[in-house]
Amino acid sequence: MDAMRGAITPKTRALIYNNFQNPNSAESSSEEMEELAELCIKNDLWVLSDEAYFEIQYSGTPKSIVSLPGMQERSIILYTCSKRFAMTGWRLGAAIGPKQAMDAFSKFNTNIESCTAHFIQRSMIDVIGGDTSGPDAILDELRKRRDATVEGLNAIDGISINTPNSTFYLFPNVTKIMERKRLTDVNQLMTEALTETGVSFCTRKHFGRMLENETNQYLRFAYSGISVEDINEGMAKLKQYFESA
């Protein structure tokens, strides 16, 4: 928060808030969210709240910054059907906010893409207000995949990872693995692992420049499109490769 306060200038107009995050599944505590809301109100900032993974929660009830006092009139929710409803290829989402802002969004959207195809819009109406058994089943399956991947990673010497409560990503620290293999480039680990095991994953380097004083090395696993059986097979292969010198 101190770094964020220091980054605000008289030219700052908005803050992009990415909660329930890809790649590391991080989520804000209530205290952090309230502190952020106070900062935005104090500095008269709008918030673009990226809530793509808002409903991919394995326990508890998710909370939006828009629900806090004084935030509804200065917030725009960026929502998508891609995650909860598994409609990634439909490229369907929505902006939700005050009418004045939505009128401006509508003008931009009309001139950029005209409109989303009508049958896709109708599908969003159906899923948003419809039967939740499908999305609930998806979440149950994702929970099984999460647990299998966490168990597999924690069985590897040199990796320890907590069980996240949101999204479908894992971000293990593999610094000890890199040291064991005498590697300095995490992308080299990725390439060698793919060659030796056939298992593919992303690395920290896929997600922006390194922060100041950041020294640990991370991988990013996604378990959204893979069965528990394939996860177990892949984790067994990675264990053998990662634990070899």
Phi and psi in degrees as a GROMACS rama.xvg file:
@    title "Ramachandran Plot"
@    xaxis  label "Phi"
@    yaxis  label "Psi"
@TYPE xy
-62.65  -41.4293  ASP-2
-64.5813  -36.5697  ALA-3
-68.5659  -43.0789  MET-4
-59.4013  -41.6553  ARG-5
-68.479  -21.5236  GLY-6
-85.8194  -14.5446  ALA-7
-75.7637  130.665  ILE-8
-126.116  173.069  THR-9
-59.1838  -19.5359  PRO-10
-86.0336  -11.4868  LYS-11
-68.6171  129.127  THR-12
-117.774  -26.687  ARG-13
-151.514  160.37  ALA-14
-127.313  131.546  LEU-15
-93.0416  119.28  ILE-16
-110.016  112.173  TYR-17
-108.836  88.1494  ASN-18
-93.2731  160.751  ASN-19
51.5163  73.3834  PHE-20
-98.2894  141.791  GLN-21
-94.9576  122.307  ASN-22
-105.133  -7.58029  PRO-23
-107.365  5.74172  ASN-24
63.0379  19.1713  SER-25
-69.4088  146.605  ALA-26
-138.663  147.734  GLU-27
-74.1034  146.104  SER-28
-75.5513  165.266  SER-29
-59.6864  -38.4079  SER-30
-65.0303  -43.1232  GLU-31
-63.9056  -41.1888  GLU-32
-65.2961  -42.0729  MET-33
-65.1521  -39.5835  GLU-34
-64.6418  -39.2003  GLU-35
-66.2426  -41.2016  LEU-36
-62.011  -43.5077  ALA-37
-60.8215  -39.6088  GLU-38
-63.4559  -41.7921  LEU-39
-68.0608  -41.4642  CYS-40
-65.5477  -44.4243  ILE-41
-60.7085  -38.1489  LYS-42
-100.231  9.1781  ASN-43
52.7938  53.362  ASP-44
-106.223  145.153  LEU-45
-81.7865  156.469  TRP-46
-122.638  126.015  VAL-47
-97.1131  104.86  LEU-48
-95.2016  104.987  SER-49
-77.0455  106.581  ASP-50
-118.061  39.744  GLU-51
-59.7469  -35.5208  ALA-52
-107.654  18.8743  TYR-53
-55.36  -38.8271  PHE-54
-97.6745  1.94285  GLU-55
-90.5964  72.2168  ILE-56
-122.231  130.521  GLN-57
-90.001  -15.8935  TYR-58
-158.54  155.993  SER-59
76.8987  -175.98  GLY-60
-115.136  122.874  THR-61
-65.9346  150.993  PRO-62
-123.682  134.603  LYS-63
-102.071  144.454  SER-64
-62.4223  -23.5899  ILE-65
-64.6752  -23.8773  VAL-66
-78.0029  -9.70619  SER-67
-80.7164  151.26  LEU-68
-55.4563  133.172  PRO-69
81.8796  1.72748  GLY-70
-101.349  -24.2031  MET-71
-60.7007  -39.1094  GLN-72
-78.7315  -6.25075  GLU-73
-126.496  18.9854  ARG-74
-125.16  146.764  SER-75
-127.144  120.176  ILE-76
-84.2324  130.75  ILE-77
-103.672  109.569  LEU-78
-116.667  154.88  TYR-79
-143.023  149.993  THR-80
-87.7765  -3.47316  CYS-81
-64.5131  -36.1673  SER-82
-90.7554  -66.1068  LYS-83
-60.6417  -38.0634  ARG-84
-102.97  6.25722  PHE-85
53.1023  44.1143  ALA-86
-111.884  38.3462  MET-87
-54.5421  -46.8748  THR-88
-69.9138  -13.1223  GLY-89
-78.9741  -16.4237  TRP-90
53.6398  51.8893  ARG-91
-118.273  125.331  LEU-92
-149.367  -173.477  GLY-93
-154.214  150.174  ALA-94
-106.073  133.684  ALA-95
-126.577  121.675  ILE-96
-174.719  -170.654  GLY-97
-58.3161  148.499  PRO-98
-55.9342  -42.0195  LYS-99
-58.345  -43.5369  GLN-100
-69.6319  -39.5217  ALA-101
-68.3292  -32.6215  MET-102
-61.8247  -40.7884  ASP-103
-67.593  -42.4563  ALA-104
-57.9599  -43.016  PHE-105
-62.1207  -40.213  SER-106
-64.4118  -44.1135  LYS-107
-61.8164  -47.1823  PHE-108
-63.1268  -40.8536  ASN-109
-60.7681  -38.0691  THR-110
-83.7627  -18.6086  ASN-111
-87.794  -47.7096  ILE-112
-132.136  5.37379  GLU-113
69.1874  -74.7432  SER-114
-167.307  160.259  CYS-115
-72.6181  143.243  THR-116
-51.3135  139.519  ALA-117
-59.6348  -39.9684  HIS-118
-66.4724  -28.18  PHE-119
-73.5345  -40.2787  ILE-120
-60.1741  -42.2889  GLN-121
-64.5468  -35.0333  ARG-122
-65.1205  -35.0803  SER-123
-65.8123  -41.1511  MET-124
-58.7334  -42.4952  ILE-125
-64.8079  -45.5815  ASP-126
-77.2359  -34.484  VAL-127
-64.0647  -42.3269  ILE-128
-106.756  11.7912  GLY-129
-100.713  -161.975  GLY-130
-61.7103  132.442  ASP-131
-95.9021  4.27725  THR-132
-62.7998  -36.107  SER-133
-64.6604  -56.2948  GLY-134
-58.7733  -36.4598  PRO-135
-64.6567  -39.146  ASP-136
-66.1928  -38.635  ALA-137
-60.3024  -45.2832  ILE-138
-64.0991  -40.0554  LEU-139
-61.602  -41.6627  ASP-140
-67.8694  -39.8944  GLU-141
-62.3598  -37.0914  LEU-142
-61.3482  -43.3718  ARG-143
-62.7684  -41.5307  LYS-144
-67.2749  -40.8867  ARG-145
-58.4619  -50.0749  ARG-146
-61.7771  -39.3181  ASP-147
-66.124  -40.3649  ALA-148
-70.5676  -42.381  THR-149
-61.1222  -45.1057  VAL-150
-61.2681  -42.9544  GLU-151
-64.8251  -41.534  GLY-152
-67.964  -42.3698  LEU-153
-68.9012  -15.3461  ASN-154
-81.6314  -7.70987  ALA-155
-90.6502  126.712  ILE-156
-62.6938  122.33  ASP-157
106.365  -4.60334  GLY-158
-124.973  134.295  ILE-159
-141.318  125.109  SER-160
-139.528  140.233  ILE-161
-79.0488  164.503  ASN-162
-90.7938  112.287  THR-163
-73.7316  156.915  PRO-164
-102.068  1.34806  ASN-165
-146.689  166.199  SER-166
61.2977  -167.857  THR-167
-134.008  46.7744  PHE-168
-129.037  151.916  TYR-169
-131.189  145.26  LEU-170
-133.76  67.7407  PHE-171
-73.4677  145.798  PRO-172
-80.8417  120.28  ASN-173
-116.268  25.8019  VAL-174
-57.9439  -42.9235  THR-175
-66.7909  -34.3737  LYS-176
-64.0551  -42.8892  ILE-177
-61.628  -42.3937  MET-178
-64.8296  -40.9662  GLU-179
-61.5845  -38.1184  ARG-180
-92.1336  1.66678  LYS-181
57.3726  44.2906  ARG-182
-109.563  146.873  LEU-183
-114.076  -16.4944  THR-184
-111.486  116.595  ASP-185
-65.0122  -26.7709  VAL-186
-69.6271  -25.9195  ASN-187
-68.3955  -38.6399  GLN-188
-61.3257  -42.5185  LEU-189
-59.8129  -46.8233  MET-190
-66.286  -43.3421  THR-191
-66.4941  -39.4885  GLU-192
-63.6012  -41.3243  ALA-193
-63.3678  -42.0415  LEU-194
-66.4566  -42.2156  THR-195
-82.0895  -31.2243  GLU-196
-119.178  -21.4578  THR-197
80.7778  7.17029  GLY-198
-96.2699  129.985  VAL-199
-110.536  142.276  SER-200
-155.798  168.498  PHE-201
-95.0342  171.031  CYS-202
-126.132  172.772  THR-203
-55.1226  -31.99  ARG-204
-66.2943  -18.1154  LYS-205
-75.7841  -7.43108  HIS-206
-124.491  45.295  PHE-207
97.7126  170.844  GLY-208
-68.5533  153.485  ARG-209
-67.0103  145.069  MET-210
-79.2313  161.298  LEU-211
-60.9119  132.069  GLU-212
69.081  12.9856  ASN-213
-81.6276  120.85  GLU-214
-122.793  -21.7418  THR-215
-72.9761  156.13  ASN-216
-111.775  138.067  GLN-217
-133.304  151.357  TYR-218
-112.631  157.995  LEU-219
-124.168  118.709  ARG-220
-106.518  138.416  PHE-221
-116.162  129.193  ALA-222
-112.961  24.4087  TYR-223
-76.4731  -27.4798  SER-224
-125.612  36.7677  GLY-225
-145.061  141.514  ILE-226
-77.0582  161.44  SER-227
-60.6387  -39.1526  VAL-228
-61.3683  -43.9601  GLU-229
-69.7167  -34.2706  ASP-230
-60.9698  -48.5076  ILE-231
-60.6424  -40.8044  ASN-232
-65.0794  -44.3681  GLU-233
-65.5364  -40.3221  GLY-234
-65.3531  -37.2075  MET-235
-63.5845  -40.9502  ALA-236
-67.3272  -41.5744  LYS-237
-66.4741  -38.0053  LEU-238
-57.9905  -46.7383  LYS-239
-62.243  -42.5024  GLN-240
-72.1068  -47.3492  TYR-241
-64.9008  -31.2217  PHE-242
-86.7936  -4.7142  GLU-243
-85.5196  148.784  SER-244
